[in-house]
Amino acid sequence: MPLMLLLSCSLFTFFVLYAPQPLLMVLATQYQVSPASSGSLMSATMLPLAIAPICYGILFARFNPLRILKYAMFLLAFTCIVFVHVPNFELLLATRFIQGLILPAALTAMTTYIGLQYQGLNLHRNMTRYIASSIMGGYLGRVLAANFAAFFTWQSFYYLIAVMLVILASAINIQPSKQSSAKQTLPRPLKDYISSLKEKQLLRLYCAVFCMFFCFSALLNYLPLILQQNFNITDSKIIGWIYTSYLIGAILSLSTACLNRFINNRWVFLSLVFAAYAISIALLSIANLSLFVVMFTLFCACMFMIHSTAAPLVNQLSKAPTSITNGAYVSFYYSGGALGAYLPGLIMQNHGYSAFIISLLLVSLVGLVLVAKNYKHGMSTMRG
């Protein structure tokens, strides 16, 4: 399968995940529900994303990831059409939940395929490209959905997504993937592979990824409220411009492979980036808009660098089948996102913005400690 085809599949798959976010108020009006209720459309999809991938990793260990990806994309296209035509909000919510069950199958299949097809530097480079495509999918999915709703109809964007998903799925040629019997087949009892995920270095890295996305999800979800309360910014155009830092971070993350040539120990690199991540969070507490934008850009860039380094690294560390390894990674990632989207909001509501920043700072420091411990545990074993 050509890498560009896989990256295109990633792009439109993330369109499905993030397209409703800028449409929540439109959907709330159309289906006559409160804004808070409309927000549950995102929660309904994130919950399965936090739970399903590790289960899928186990179930799919014996199957060709390209076959799984192909069928998952056809199913996502069908749910996009259903999403447009359901008559009430309850069925809309159910459709989003079903999408949340299908999305981790596609995500796990894509990361598993990359983990099987590439080794060494190529693995890191192509996993970084995949992550960049997922970031672009998140950014463009939000922007295009909002613009289609403004200039055409929000339904037209979903028709476009459905058509593109069908075209891309049809282009997938299912061929035997390169896989070593040690990594992908299951000659030993399955519990032996699951227990290998408890290896200390691997588990610490999974938990660090949880901490990273906990902070990221919290800040991006509450960014409009922060800008309104701290800087009196309510203009959606200005808020959208500040969200462009998300895209700048995606572009900067493409330099991760180059930076690793200068810092060839991944644990040292992750420790330095986590430290910068924590510093950017701390400086977001200063009430200066220019500094806030710069630190938010640094925050996004650090998140993407951590993500694009950790994703290939778990494949190098794990002795479990690739599908189980990547399924666990996606589960930890979105578990952090699901909790980060909720708990820090309660803290800010009850104790204010300073307490919100302190909570994110503490979680990011936990992530830093975890990767620093891995450096001390095996600094001579993970070079290059």
PERA-V737211 format. One record per residue. NEAR is the number of other ideal C-beta (glycine too) atoms within 12 Angstrom. Layout:
# PERA-V737211
near = <NEAR & NEAR>
This chain:
# PERA-V737211
near = <32 & 17 & 23 & 16 & 25 & 39 & 29 & 30 & 46 & 41 & 36 & 44 & 45 & 39 & 43 & 46 & 41 & 40 & 46 & 41 & 37 & 33 & 37 & 34 & 24 & 25 & 36 & 21 & 17 & 21 & 26 & 13 & 22 & 15 & 17 & 14 & 22 & 28 & 26 & 29 & 39 & 35 & 30 & 31 & 40 & 39 & 28 & 30 & 44 & 35 & 24 & 34 & 39 & 34 & 25 & 37 & 43 & 28 & 23 & 39 & 36 & 22 & 32 & 27 & 43 & 34 & 26 & 37 & 45 & 33 & 25 & 39 & 44 & 26 & 28 & 43 & 35 & 25 & 36 & 41 & 24 & 24 & 38 & 28 & 17 & 24 & 14 & 15 & 25 & 17 & 20 & 34 & 28 & 22 & 33 & 41 & 28 & 27 & 46 & 35 & 29 & 37 & 45 & 45 & 40 & 51 & 48 & 43 & 46 & 53 & 51 & 52 & 45 & 44 & 42 & 37 & 31 & 29 & 22 & 16 & 19 & 19 & 31 & 36 & 27 & 34 & 44 & 39 & 32 & 43 & 42 & 35 & 37 & 41 & 39 & 32 & 37 & 39 & 35 & 32 & 36 & 34 & 28 & 32 & 38 & 29 & 21 & 26 & 27 & 19 & 12 & 16 & 18 & 31 & 25 & 21 & 36 & 39 & 22 & 29 & 40 & 32 & 20 & 28 & 40 & 24 & 19 & 34 & 34 & 18 & 22 & 32 & 18 & 20 & 17 & 16 & 30 & 23 & 27 & 17 & 15 & 17 & 29 & 34 & 20 & 26 & 15 & 17 & 10 & 22 & 14 & 16 & 32 & 26 & 17 & 26 & 34 & 19 & 23 & 18 & 33 & 35 & 26 & 35 & 46 & 40 & 34 & 45 & 42 & 36 & 42 & 49 & 42 & 39 & 46 & 44 & 35 & 39 & 46 & 37 & 32 & 31 & 37 & 25 & 23 & 32 & 29 & 18 & 19 & 26 & 26 & 13 & 23 & 13 & 14 & 19 & 13 & 19 & 28 & 23 & 21 & 34 & 34 & 23 & 34 & 36 & 27 & 25 & 39 & 35 & 22 & 28 & 37 & 25 & 24 & 40 & 30 & 19 & 27 & 30 & 17 & 13 & 23 & 18 & 27 & 39 & 36 & 25 & 37 & 45 & 32 & 27 & 41 & 42 & 26 & 29 & 44 & 36 & 23 & 36 & 40 & 24 & 25 & 41 & 25 & 22 & 18 & 15 & 21 & 14 & 20 & 29 & 29 & 21 & 30 & 37 & 31 & 29 & 43 & 40 & 34 & 40 & 50 & 41 & 43 & 45 & 45 & 44 & 43 & 51 & 48 & 40 & 40 & 46 & 41 & 31 & 32 & 38 & 25 & 39 & 41 & 48 & 47 & 42 & 44 & 50 & 45 & 47 & 49 & 45 & 38 & 40 & 43 & 39 & 34 & 40 & 39 & 29 & 30 & 35 & 32 & 26 & 26 & 39 & 29 & 18 & 25 & 27 & 16 & 13 & 15 & 19 & 31 & 20 & 20 & 34 & 34 & 23 & 32 & 44 & 33 & 22 & 37 & 42 & 26 & 27 & 43 & 34 & 23 & 34 & 42 & 27 & 24 & 36 & 29 & 19 & 21 & 23 & 21 & 12 & 17 & 29 & 18 & 20>
